[in-house]
């Protein structure tokens, strides 16, 4: 992940999760056009499937879910014109996410884990920035990974053998 995106994510996490709940009302996610919201929710659903595939270390599911995330990102990018004033910001986030997902698709071993970590950071950023379906967001301090998932208990997709249950709920 680019340094500027990582700094933005860190600030967003800090602002969102370190404030008292009453102060959080000032940092509400931005609403979008209904059709664009549906496409971004599709991206997050695909990301949740990808999370599960990586956690289970099922290579066949990993390949299919990475493709699904990429396809969902393409559909969302086509609808990004509906974002009005948020369009430039959203397009940059979608493009960065797609770049990271392509790296995940084309890498293996440690490089793949690093690329997956960056891609998941981008997906979390999208989930936090816009008013979309709610996903639980976890952070593992051992490998400094952040990810989103629907299930309640932490399932670290970056290092599922080493840190399988490492993850603190941040949202």
Sine and cosine of phi, psi and omega as CSV:
sin_phi,cos_phi,sin_psi,cos_psi,sin_omega,cos_omega
0.00,0.00,0.64,-0.77,0.01,-1.00
-0.91,0.42,0.54,-0.84,-0.05,-1.00
-0.84,0.55,-0.66,0.75,-0.03,-1.00
-0.91,0.42,-0.63,0.78,0.04,-1.00
-0.92,0.38,-0.63,0.78,0.01,-1.00
-0.91,0.41,-0.65,0.76,0.05,-1.00
-0.90,0.44,-0.68,0.74,0.01,-1.00
-0.88,0.47,-0.69,0.73,0.02,-1.00
-0.89,0.46,-0.69,0.72,-0.01,-1.00
-0.88,0.47,-0.70,0.72,0.02,-1.00
-0.90,0.43,-0.68,0.73,0.01,-1.00
-0.89,0.46,-0.70,0.71,0.05,-1.00
-0.88,0.48,-0.70,0.71,0.00,-1.00
-0.88,0.48,-0.75,0.66,-0.01,-1.00
-0.90,0.44,-0.66,0.76,-0.09,-1.00
-0.96,0.29,-0.67,0.74,-0.20,-0.98
-0.96,-0.26,-0.21,0.98,-0.02,-1.00
-0.99,-0.13,-0.14,0.99,0.00,-1.00
-1.00,0.09,0.48,-0.88,0.13,-0.99
-0.87,0.50,0.48,-0.88,-0.09,-1.00
-0.84,0.55,-0.54,0.84,0.03,-1.00
-0.92,0.40,-0.53,0.85,0.00,-1.00
-0.98,0.19,-0.37,0.93,-0.03,-1.00
-0.90,0.44,-0.36,0.93,-0.04,-1.00
-0.88,0.47,-0.35,0.94,0.01,-1.00
-0.99,0.13,-0.15,0.99,-0.02,-1.00
-0.88,-0.48,0.75,0.67,-0.02,-1.00
-0.96,0.27,0.57,-0.82,0.07,-1.00
-0.88,0.48,0.51,-0.86,-0.05,-1.00
-0.98,0.17,0.73,-0.69,0.08,-1.00
-0.97,0.22,0.44,-0.90,0.02,-1.00
-0.75,-0.67,0.16,-0.99,0.09,-1.00
-0.83,0.55,0.59,-0.81,-0.08,-1.00
-0.82,0.57,-0.68,0.74,-0.02,-1.00
-0.92,0.39,-0.62,0.79,0.03,-1.00
-0.94,0.33,-0.65,0.76,0.06,-1.00
-0.85,0.53,-0.68,0.73,0.02,-1.00
-0.87,0.49,-0.66,0.75,0.00,-1.00
-0.93,0.37,-0.65,0.76,0.02,-1.00
-0.93,0.38,-0.58,0.81,0.09,-1.00
-0.89,0.45,-0.57,0.82,0.07,-1.00
-0.90,0.44,-0.63,0.78,0.06,-1.00
-0.88,0.48,-0.71,0.71,-0.03,-1.00
-0.92,0.38,-0.60,0.80,0.06,-1.00
-0.89,0.45,-0.68,0.73,0.04,-1.00
-0.90,0.44,-0.62,0.79,0.03,-1.00
-0.90,0.43,-0.60,0.80,0.04,-1.00
-0.91,0.42,-0.65,0.76,0.07,-1.00
-0.90,0.44,-0.65,0.76,0.02,-1.00
-0.90,0.44,-0.67,0.74,0.05,-1.00
-0.81,0.58,-0.75,0.66,-0.01,-1.00
-0.88,0.47,-0.69,0.72,-0.01,-1.00
-0.88,0.48,-0.69,0.73,0.01,-1.00
-0.93,0.36,-0.64,0.77,0.01,-1.00
-0.89,0.45,-0.65,0.76,0.01,-1.00
-0.98,0.19,-0.19,0.98,-0.03,-1.00
0.83,0.56,0.68,0.73,0.02,-1.00
-0.99,-0.14,0.98,-0.20,-0.13,-0.99
-0.87,0.50,-0.62,0.79,0.01,-1.00
-0.90,0.44,-0.71,0.71,0.04,-1.00
-0.92,0.38,-0.57,0.82,0.01,-1.00
-0.87,0.49,-0.77,0.63,-0.02,-1.00
-0.86,0.51,-0.71,0.71,-0.01,-1.00
-0.91,0.41,-0.66,0.75,-0.06,-1.00
-0.96,0.29,-0.57,0.82,0.07,-1.00
-0.89,0.45,-0.69,0.72,0.05,-1.00
-0.87,0.49,-0.65,0.76,0.00,-1.00
-0.90,0.43,-0.65,0.76,0.05,-1.00
-0.89,0.45,-0.71,0.71,0.01,-1.00
-0.87,0.49,-0.69,0.73,0.03,-1.00
-0.90,0.44,-0.67,0.75,0.02,-1.00
-0.91,0.42,-0.62,0.78,0.05,-1.00
-0.89,0.45,-0.65,0.76,0.03,-1.00
-0.88,0.48,-0.69,0.72,0.02,-1.00
-0.90,0.43,-0.65,0.76,0.02,-1.00
-0.92,0.40,-0.63,0.78,0.02,-1.00
-0.89,0.45,-0.59,0.81,0.02,-1.00
-0.92,0.38,-0.48,0.88,0.00,-1.00
-1.00,-0.05,-0.04,1.00,-0.11,-0.99
-0.89,0.45,-0.33,0.95,0.06,-1.00
-0.88,0.47,-0.37,0.93,0.02,-1.00
-0.97,0.25,-0.05,1.00,-0.07,-1.00
-0.99,0.15,-0.06,1.00,0.02,-1.00
0.79,0.62,-0.87,-0.50,-0.10,-0.99
-0.94,0.35,-0.36,0.93,0.02,-1.00
-1.00,0.06,-0.04,1.00,-0.10,-0.99
-0.80,0.61,-0.79,0.61,-0.04,-1.00
-0.87,0.50,-0.68,0.74,-0.01,-1.00
-0.91,0.42,-0.73,0.69,-0.01,-1.00
-0.89,0.46,-0.70,0.72,0.00,-1.00
-0.88,0.48,-0.63,0.78,0.04,-1.00
-0.90,0.43,-0.67,0.74,0.00,-1.00
-0.91,0.41,-0.67,0.74,0.01,-1.00
-0.91,0.41,-0.65,0.76,0.01,-1.00
-0.91,0.42,-0.70,0.72,0.03,-1.00
-0.89,0.46,-0.65,0.76,0.02,-1.00
-0.90,0.43,-0.68,0.73,0.01,-1.00
-0.89,0.45,-0.68,0.74,0.04,-1.00
-0.85,0.52,-0.72,0.69,0.00,-1.00
-0.90,0.44,-0.66,0.75,0.01,-1.00
-0.91,0.42,-0.61,0.79,0.08,-1.00
-0.90,0.44,-0.60,0.80,0.07,-1.00
-0.91,0.42,-0.64,0.77,0.05,-1.00
-0.87,0.49,-0.71,0.70,-0.03,-1.00
-0.87,0.49,-0.61,0.79,-0.14,-0.99
-0.98,-0.22,0.25,0.97,-0.02,-1.00
-0.80,-0.60,0.11,-0.99,0.03,-1.00
-0.51,-0.86,0.18,-0.98,0.05,-1.00
0.87,0.49,-0.65,-0.76,-0.04,-1.00
-0.89,0.46,-0.62,0.78,0.03,-1.00
-0.86,0.50,-0.65,0.76,0.00,-1.00
-0.90,0.43,-0.66,0.75,0.02,-1.00
-0.89,0.45,-0.68,0.73,0.03,-1.00
-0.89,0.45,-0.68,0.73,0.01,-1.00
-0.92,0.40,-0.63,0.77,0.04,-1.00
-0.89,0.45,-0.67,0.74,0.01,-1.00
-0.85,0.52,-0.71,0.71,0.02,-1.00
-0.91,0.41,-0.66,0.75,0.01,-1.00
-0.90,0.44,-0.68,0.74,0.01,-1.00
-0.91,0.41,-0.58,0.82,0.08,-1.00
-0.87,0.49,-0.67,0.74,0.03,-1.00
-0.90,0.45,-0.68,0.73,-0.01,-1.00
-0.91,0.42,-0.62,0.79,0.06,-1.00
-0.90,0.44,-0.66,0.75,0.02,-1.00
-0.86,0.51,-0.68,0.73,0.05,-1.00
-0.89,0.46,-0.72,0.69,-0.03,-1.00
-0.88,0.47,-0.56,0.83,-0.03,-1.00
-0.99,0.13,-0.50,0.87,-0.11,-0.99
-0.98,0.19,-0.60,0.80,-0.11,-0.99
-0.92,-0.40,0.43,-0.90,-0.01,-1.00
-0.98,0.20,0.99,-0.14,-0.06,-1.00
-0.76,-0.65,-0.04,-1.00,0.08,-1.00
-0.82,0.57,0.54,-0.84,-0.02,-1.00
-0.99,0.13,0.77,-0.63,0.12,-0.99
-0.83,-0.56,0.51,-0.86,0.10,-1.00
-0.97,0.23,0.67,-0.74,0.02,-1.00
-0.91,-0.42,0.78,-0.62,-0.04,-1.00
-0.89,-0.46,0.45,-0.89,0.09,-1.00
-0.74,-0.68,0.78,-0.63,0.08,-1.00
-0.97,-0.26,0.91,-0.42,-0.02,-1.00
-0.94,0.34,-0.32,0.95,-0.03,-1.00
-0.95,0.31,-0.65,0.76,0.02,-1.00
-0.90,-0.44,0.08,1.00,0.04,-1.00
0.85,0.53,0.57,0.82,0.01,-1.00
-1.00,-0.07,0.56,-0.83,0.10,-1.00
-0.79,-0.61,0.64,-0.77,-0.02,-1.00
-0.40,-0.91,0.23,-0.97,0.07,-1.00
-0.88,-0.47,0.49,-0.87,0.02,-1.00
-0.33,-0.94,0.32,-0.95,0.03,-1.00
-1.00,0.06,-0.59,0.81,-0.09,-1.00
-0.93,0.37,0.37,-0.93,-0.12,-0.99
-0.98,0.19,-0.60,0.80,-0.06,-1.00
-1.00,-0.04,0.62,-0.78,-0.04,-1.00
-0.87,0.49,0.73,-0.69,0.07,-1.00
-0.69,-0.73,0.99,-0.11,-0.10,-1.00
-0.93,0.36,0.92,-0.39,-0.03,-1.00
-0.99,0.14,-0.25,0.97,-0.03,-1.00
-0.98,0.20,-0.74,0.67,0.01,-1.00
-0.77,-0.64,0.94,0.34,-0.09,-1.00
-0.91,0.42,-0.42,0.91,0.04,-1.00
-1.00,0.09,-0.72,0.70,-0.09,-1.00
-0.97,0.25,-0.70,0.72,-0.08,-1.00
-0.79,-0.61,0.72,0.70,-0.15,-0.99
-0.80,0.60,-0.67,0.74,-0.05,-1.00
-0.97,-0.23,0.09,1.00,0.02,-1.00
-0.95,0.31,0.81,-0.58,0.05,-1.00
0.30,-0.95,0.79,-0.61,0.06,-1.00
-0.96,-0.29,0.73,-0.68,0.02,-1.00
-0.92,0.38,0.84,-0.55,0.04,-1.00
-0.94,-0.35,-0.27,0.96,0.13,-0.99
-0.37,-0.93,0.00,0.00,0.00,0.00
